[in-house]
Amino acid sequence: MTQFTLDPRLAADTLPVAELGLSSLRLMNDRRYPWAILVPRRAGCAEIHDLCAADQRLLLEEITLVSRSLSSLAAAHKMNVAALGNIVRQLHVHVVARRAGDEAWPHPVWSRGAMSPYAADEGAALARRLAAAVTTSP
């Protein structure tokens, strides 16, 4: 059996937040948008339909949990959720808090300008707040 390993590009572009029941929760290292990434810890999965039915349900629960938590933390106007995988094939789900007037609004965040990494303390602080929100949520 192949063991789960986080794709190197996801590891390089994100900060660790928490380990959920199915997924590794990570924060995209781009201060322009509060942006979480859920990576199901299942080797060889590229699509949601590659997961068994129970894992699909758990992933939806985790998407909902992270969406609610990040929306509240970021005072979002809209939450964007997507599983693209065009660049990184490993299954991962983007959960992006959008605000009217952000750099890409109202367009998708992909391919809109250069990433702007968090200052070390800023990214770590948001990751801690998000971790606390998802672990204390009912």
C-alpha positions as CSV (number, residue, x, y, z in Angstrom):
1,M,0.0,0.0,0.0
2,T,1.3,3.4,-1.0
3,Q,1.7,5.9,1.9
4,F,0.3,9.4,1.8
5,T,2.8,12.1,1.1
6,L,2.0,15.8,0.8
7,D,2.9,17.1,-2.7
8,P,6.0,19.2,-2.5
9,R,4.4,22.2,-4.2
10,L,1.5,22.2,-1.7
11,A,4.1,21.9,1.1
12,A,6.1,24.8,-0.3
13,D,3.1,27.1,-0.9
14,T,1.2,26.5,2.4
15,L,1.6,26.7,6.2
16,P,0.4,23.8,8.4
17,V,-2.8,24.5,10.4
18,A,-4.3,21.2,11.8
19,E,-4.9,17.6,11.1
20,L,-8.6,16.8,10.7
21,G,-10.2,13.4,10.6
22,L,-9.5,13.0,6.8
23,S,-7.5,16.0,5.7
24,S,-4.4,18.0,6.5
25,L,-5.6,21.6,6.8
26,R,-3.1,24.1,5.5
27,L,-3.1,27.9,4.9
28,M,-2.1,29.2,1.5
29,N,0.9,31.5,2.1
30,D,-0.7,34.4,0.3
31,R,-1.8,37.3,2.5
32,R,-4.0,38.8,-0.3
33,Y,-6.7,36.2,0.5
34,P,-7.5,34.1,3.6
35,W,-7.2,30.8,1.8
36,A,-7.3,27.3,3.3
37,I,-6.4,24.1,1.6
38,L,-7.7,20.7,2.6
39,V,-5.6,17.7,1.5
40,P,-7.2,14.3,2.1
41,R,-4.6,12.0,3.5
42,R,-5.3,9.3,0.9
43,A,-2.5,8.2,-1.4
44,G,-3.1,8.3,-5.1
45,C,-6.3,10.3,-5.0
46,A,-6.6,13.0,-7.7
47,E,-10.3,13.5,-7.8
48,I,-13.1,13.6,-5.2
49,H,-14.6,10.5,-6.8
50,D,-11.4,8.6,-6.1
51,L,-12.4,8.7,-2.4
52,C,-14.7,6.0,-0.9
53,A,-18.2,7.2,-0.1
54,A,-17.5,7.6,3.6
55,D,-14.4,9.7,2.9
56,Q,-16.4,11.8,0.4
57,R,-18.9,12.6,3.2
58,L,-16.2,13.4,5.7
59,L,-14.5,15.7,3.1
60,L,-17.8,17.6,2.7
61,E,-18.1,17.9,6.5
62,E,-14.5,19.3,6.7
63,I,-15.1,21.7,3.8
64,T,-18.2,23.0,5.6
65,L,-16.3,23.3,8.9
66,V,-13.4,25.2,7.4
67,S,-15.7,27.4,5.3
68,R,-17.7,28.5,8.3
69,S,-14.6,29.0,10.4
70,L,-12.6,30.9,7.8
71,S,-15.7,33.0,6.8
72,S,-16.1,34.1,10.4
73,L,-12.4,34.8,10.9
74,A,-12.1,36.8,7.7
75,A,-15.5,38.5,7.7
76,A,-15.9,37.1,4.2
77,H,-18.5,38.4,1.7
78,K,-18.4,35.1,-0.2
79,M,-16.7,31.7,0.2
80,N,-15.1,30.1,-2.9
81,V,-14.6,26.3,-2.8
82,A,-12.9,24.4,-5.6
83,A,-10.9,21.3,-6.3
84,L,-9.0,22.1,-9.5
85,G,-5.8,20.0,-9.6
86,N,-4.7,21.4,-12.9
87,I,-1.2,22.2,-11.6
88,V,-1.0,19.9,-8.5
89,R,-2.6,16.6,-9.3
90,Q,-2.9,15.5,-5.7
91,L,-6.4,15.9,-4.4
92,H,-6.8,19.1,-2.5
93,V,-9.7,21.5,-2.0
94,H,-9.3,25.3,-1.9
95,V,-11.5,27.2,0.5
96,V,-11.0,30.9,-0.1
97,A,-12.6,33.7,1.8
98,R,-13.4,36.5,-0.6
99,R,-14.2,40.2,0.2
100,A,-15.6,42.7,-2.2
101,G,-12.7,44.9,-3.3
102,D,-10.0,42.2,-2.8
103,E,-7.3,42.2,-5.5
104,A,-9.1,39.7,-7.8
105,W,-12.8,40.6,-7.0
106,P,-15.1,39.6,-8.5
107,H,-12.9,37.2,-10.5
108,P,-11.3,33.9,-9.4
109,V,-8.1,34.2,-7.4
110,W,-6.1,31.9,-9.7
111,S,-3.5,33.6,-11.9
112,R,-4.3,37.0,-10.5
113,G,-1.0,38.7,-9.7
114,A,1.9,37.3,-7.7
115,M,1.6,35.6,-4.4
116,S,2.3,37.9,-1.4
117,P,3.6,35.7,1.4
118,Y,2.6,36.4,5.0
119,A,5.2,37.8,7.4
120,A,6.2,34.8,9.6
121,D,4.2,36.0,12.7
122,E,1.2,37.0,10.6
123,G,0.8,33.7,8.9
124,A,1.4,31.7,12.0
125,A,-1.2,33.8,13.9
126,L,-3.9,33.2,11.3
127,A,-3.0,29.5,11.2
128,R,-3.4,29.3,15.0
129,R,-6.8,31.2,14.9
130,L,-8.1,28.9,12.2
131,A,-6.8,25.8,14.0
132,A,-8.6,26.9,17.2
133,A,-11.8,27.7,15.2
134,V,-12.0,24.3,13.5
135,T,-11.1,22.3,16.7
136,T,-13.6,24.1,18.9
137,S,-16.5,24.2,16.4
138,P,-19.4,21.9,17.1
